[in-house]
Amino acid sequence: MEDLLQVGVVTTTHGVRGEVKVFPTTDDPARFKKLKNVILDDGKTQRDMEISGVKFFKNMVILKFKDLDDMNEAQKLRQAKLFVTRDNAVELQENEYFIADLIGMQVVSDEGEELGEISDVLQTGANDVYVIQKEKQADILVPAIKDCIINVDLEQNIMTVHLLPGLRD
């Protein structure tokens, strides 16, 4: 399991006072209102940034960081990823998982067949779909519904699924 969970990506500056526009990569952008700090990763270094203001505009979050008051300094943050620690992550409901915890998970069928590992999670709106990859085989798309997902064991990093007819075709 990863210790850091991505919540957004800085896209550009907003105004002249050092604010940045953030594309949220979290299911609930409103969570930014409760965040006090994020970890900013610009690809070279990681640093803790204190949030002093949050606004929303269309599908974007506008953040103001403490001690960042200049548009030119904010410009340097473009494409930086924003992370939170697990301690600051949203609390999950039963049978909910962080995508970061599912990627790379081994998947077996309820009949004991090794199907591969989860390479991606597609968010369709109705329900998520797990993309299962195995070398030299076509991807298997399994909907994240209780008819298909039998068990998720984060400790063992194994998911047990029931393949409904037609999922392999």
Order of alpha helices (4+ residues) and beta strands (2+ residues): beta-beta-beta-beta-beta-alpha-beta-alpha-beta-beta-beta-beta-beta-beta
